[in-house]
Amino acid sequence: MRFFASLARLAPDTSLQSQRAVQRNSRTVLLSTLLAIVTIGALCGEARATVAMLQPARVAAANEPLQITLLYSADDARALTVTVPPTIRVTLTGAEESPQPLDLQREPGVPDTLHLRPGQFRKVRFSAPWPQSARGEVRIDPVGFDASPALVAINRGPQQDAIAQAERAESEASTPAQAAQAAETAAAVGGPTGDAMSPPGDSLSTTGRGVLAHVSYYEPMYIAFGHNGDTNARLQLSFKYRILMPDDLRSKAFLDNLYFAYTQTSIWDLSADSRPFRDTTYSPQLFYYVPDTGWHSPFFTRMGFAAGIAHESNGKAGSDSRSINMPFIRPTWEFGDLTGNHLTVSPKIYYYLGTSNNPDIADYRGYVDLLVKYGSPDGWQLATTLRKGTKHWYGSVDSQFTYPLAKLLGSKWGGYIWVGYFNGYGEDLLDYNNRQHWMARVGYSIAR
């Protein structure tokens, strides 16, 4: 018994050790909890700091550095400390180049940390030279912070400094009078007037990458079905290609605005047993085109101009062969607010150089295609092309109504619902001198 009593005295007091362990664990849990609370509080404080990238000027001189301005603001109800990085990274996607990263340096004199009072903001500029390969329209995508991309047109022309300075003055104007004066200065040096580079939604590529930067829509593109006596479909594909990407996208020089275009229009007979294509018109064109000539008047908002030569044929042989060659000019006048509902009048005036397969085509088609459009870029649009032959009342009416699917079915949808009406002669080349039944069709359009 004495032996066991001695062992008991030598053994550690397990109850005391357990109490001490519990106390240590409690202190550890308490410290961990406090540390977590402090960390979460710090993270929440950082989350309330807003960083936004201000939209750079639309036109930049190639010999001046790219400048990006970040806006740091304290949206919290208490003071905030913000860490400003020494560099930021953006991705540049140009007309002829794949996306490439570019690091911009923070402007001198800006501290590593900013102390912002509640509601206070601070602008910080970052800059870097433009890469030598960057030209034309360049897309700027921020890396590492949430901000919308920006599009900038790089000017490498002889007046690049004056144009860029005028553009900055227009964007920084604080009164209507200053904005008007800056716009006049920009126009005087060849700066932006309206949309001198390309109409909205014209480009096939949203990234401006490689060859697609030169390609854009030309005539409307659609497929539509209708029935009147027989059932048929009409479909059209069309694009244009800018042969040379100029140093100055607002250049009016001939080679800088030379385009090749191709349009293919088919009438698909769905009533026949084999459902053949009744006729297809192939139309390549080579022409000079500027969407904004820079001419202004109290009577119109913008004037565009195109001139070139077009060929049309149906690719058939023998008595079914049809072909014409036409030099043409096409002025285009737009009236009203170009961002809202406005009127467009565009007569295409042409002359026939070769009509051996269809010598009387002018009797039914005439020498003018008069296009009249009304609508808005992001809403409904009604476009009608009128032709009047040189004899009798021969001619045609071709009307197309379009409405964005995104407004009907949600923003995920692209393209337009298309409703068309044709009445008269010459819907296709094969039957240019035969009047078909009037036809109404409904379909889908990806360009209008």
Phi, psi and omega in degrees: 000318178299326180297314180292325177295321178296318178298322180295320179292326181284332183292145180291156178279096185294328180293321178293319178297321180296318179298316180296321179297319179296318180297317179297316180297321180296317179296321179297315180297319181296315179296319179297319180295316179297319179297319179296319180297317179297317181296314180297320178298319179295317179296319179297322178297319178295323183295336182276351177283128182257131176239122180232145176261122179285144181295122178288170178299146183293334181237133180232142175280135184294332181273002174253149182291153170291131181236124178245131180249123175259140179250113177263128181223146179261104181266001181276169180274005180224169180298154186220141175251125185241134176271127181256121181289152178289335178221155169233159181240137172232163176247128179256130176237110184257183184294323186245002187235151171287163179304134179225140181284152177217127179264129180252137182271144177292144181295147180297151176089356179266127181289167179291334180231145177245136177253110186250132173283162179305126180084355181276152176224163182213132177267135177231128182259142175234145184213158176197150178296147174293140173298148181298332183280348183284128179203160181070209178280130182237133176265132181249115179249121177294148178238126175095354174213153188277109178203153181287147176292163181230150175249129180229135175264120181272125180258121177248013181284175183293337180255026186299321182294316181293320180293315180295320179295319179295322178294318178296319180297322180292319182287334182264002181296137183254350179229156177302323180295317178295320179296318179295317179296318179295321179296320177296319178296317179298318179294324182294328181260011179086024180280192186293130173228106185070235178235086187277348184272302178198145181297154180300139177073010185280325186284144176280338183248130176272352181254349181065036189258128172058218186295333181295339178294338180270349188258138178211167177293154177237271173276167177301148178239125188197168166220134185212152185234146178204169181215126171200091188089308172226167180256129178213171178231152176233129180224147184218135174240140183201137175209163173229154184232123178277114190293319182236129174269109188284164174295322179246113184293347178262011178297143176256008182297153186299305183293330180291343184232033179266129185234148165249135181229154176219130178230136179230121183237128184234144170250119187253115182276106182266000179269334180288160185299314183270000180050059183278165168281120183293318178198150177227132178255126179253126187223093170276150181217151172230125188203160172265137185210130170229127180288339180219110180284345185089356177281135183231153181205154173297345185268338180219158183274318184210149177231127174251170182207141175219147177206138181180206180227140182233148175237139175228133176206161180253005173070015181256167182245167176070216184290343179270359182286135177223136177198146176215151173237133188221114163287144185213159167231149182214094169282151178225125178246137177239137186236132176102193181283114185291344177269352179233203178295127179208163184257139176234131177235123187218094176276128174260112185254127186219170178221145183270125177268325181219120182224034185298328180277343183209070189294339183256022185296330179295334178298328186256337187247330181078203184234009182219133165255111182262110179262126177234124181233148172215135179155191182237157181299329183246019180223206181289157178210135175243122180236131181229130175251125182248136173232144177227116178292168182277351180235143176053220178249028177295146180159197182200158173234125180232105182248141180224124177250131180230150178213133184298131177294332180300330179282342180263320190243358181115161188292344180288342184272139174248169177083192188220150165283137188238128176233123184235155177219129177230138177211127178131207183257151166080032173295329171229164183290324184302317184252041183298333183252014177240133179272121178271171173300145171301149185221130171248136183225156176230138181193206186232139181232141176256347177208147182224000000 
